[in-house]
Amino acid sequence: MNKKKYDFSVWDVSGVYAGPGGKLWELLMGEQIHVGGADQTDVLARKVGLDKDEDIYLLDICSALGGPARHLAEKYGTKVVGLDITPEMIEEAKKRTDGKPFANKIEYRLGSALDIPDHSNTFDIVWGQDAWCYIRDKPRLMKEVNRVLKSEGLLGFTDWIWGSVDAPEVDADYLMEFMVFPDMQTLDGYNKLIERVGLVLKENEDLGDDFAKHMDDYISILKKNKENIIAGFGEELYLEAEKGVLAWQTAAKNKWVGRGLWIAKKP
Ligand SMILES: C[S@@+](CC[C@H](N)C(=O)[O-])C[C@H]1O[C@@H](n2cnc3c(N)ncnc32)[C@H](O)[C@@H]1O
């Protein structure tokens, strides 16, 4: 299994989201920038018990445009802190939240997932959707998650992962370079990281088949919007995006890559 790490720094990643990359991903996925949009947010919400209408304090690590934060605050009344390292994302998230009737339930913070700007034992839920593949130091991320969770608190997240079949190295390198991912885990790799910090794994799910179907959708959306993308960002970026998403589509069908979901509890 290829578990090579790649030399992308947090600033390389942040540069993607400060520039056209963030806008392109929003075009493909919507303002909730993860596979499955609002439906997947509801799936994760149910699994961590948000539909039980309690007073819950949740940290969304890598909150991007704040799409999930707004959805959770509006639908479940959740109090959300959205943490993101990219100033442009935080600014845009604030702009899209200001004036909404649930705006007082959301706070956005500029900061790193590897040094979470919060006291220990603060959150009922720590949450992440399709973003931790951008974080190289996963052991430190998990230590931070564990630190800020309250006792009995839940971790719920989804992420892009290596699949059950090894990707040829040249393909693996291209997939990671296209996405600017410094590190992807396997399903079991995350299980070990979770358990190593003392969290108790409650559930994990391999979402690889669903991931492959969504890659087909992203290709269609990209092709349908070809003219607009070229007009807005130039032909070079369009061609690069098409090549990259096609490579991810092939990789998903070959089970080289996939997506997973994890729920864990702090004792
Ligand atoms: C795919 S987007 C996240 C999408 C979001 N979870 C959603 O569902 O809408 C990735 C985000 O991770 C942020 N990010 C990357 N590395 C980070 C880090 N080390 N700390 C905090 N945020 C980070 C980026 O700035 C970007 O906004």
The ligand as a MOL file (V3000), in Angstrom:
LIG
                    3D

  0  0  0     0  0            999 V3000
M  V30 BEGIN CTAB
M  V30 COUNTS 27 29 0 0 0
M  V30 BEGIN ATOM
M  V30 1 C -12.0440 20.5310 1.0190 0
M  V30 2 S -12.0080 22.0210 1.9220 0 CHG=1
M  V30 3 C -13.0100 21.6040 3.3030 0
M  V30 4 C -14.4450 21.4850 2.9760 0
M  V30 5 C -15.3830 21.5800 4.1550 0
M  V30 6 N -15.0710 20.5920 5.1570 0
M  V30 7 C -16.7940 21.4120 3.6780 0
M  V30 8 O -17.3200 20.3000 3.8430 0
M  V30 9 O -17.3500 22.3610 3.1130 0 CHG=-1
M  V30 10 C -10.4170 22.0370 2.6690 0
M  V30 11 C -10.1930 23.1960 3.6380 0
M  V30 12 O -9.1740 22.7920 4.5630 0
M  V30 13 C -8.4640 23.9410 4.9650 0
M  V30 14 N -7.2110 23.5000 5.5800 0
M  V30 15 C -6.2090 22.8120 4.9930 0
M  V30 16 N -5.2200 22.5410 5.8680 0
M  V30 17 C -5.6130 23.0740 7.0580 0
M  V30 18 C -5.0370 23.1120 8.3620 0
M  V30 19 N -3.8420 22.5660 8.6120 0
M  V30 20 N -5.7180 23.7270 9.3470 0
M  V30 21 C -6.9260 24.3020 9.1160 0
M  V30 22 N -7.5180 24.2990 7.8830 0
M  V30 23 C -6.8820 23.6970 6.8770 0
M  V30 24 C -8.3280 24.7160 3.6550 0
M  V30 25 O -8.0350 26.0650 3.8850 0
M  V30 26 C -9.6900 24.4830 2.9990 0
M  V30 27 O -10.5750 25.5380 3.2790 0
M  V30 END ATOM
M  V30 BEGIN BOND
M  V30 1 1 1 2
M  V30 2 1 2 3
M  V30 3 1 2 10
M  V30 4 1 3 4
M  V30 5 1 4 5
M  V30 6 1 5 6
M  V30 7 1 5 7
M  V30 8 2 7 8
M  V30 9 1 7 9
M  V30 10 1 10 11
M  V30 11 1 11 12
M  V30 12 1 11 26
M  V30 13 1 12 13
M  V30 14 1 13 14
M  V30 15 1 13 24
M  V30 16 1 14 15
M  V30 17 1 14 23
M  V30 18 2 15 16
M  V30 19 1 16 17
M  V30 20 1 17 18
M  V30 21 2 17 23
M  V30 22 1 18 19
M  V30 23 2 18 20
M  V30 24 1 20 21
M  V30 25 2 21 22
M  V30 26 1 22 23
M  V30 27 1 24 25
M  V30 28 1 24 26
M  V30 29 1 26 27
M  V30 END BOND
M  V30 END CTAB
M  END
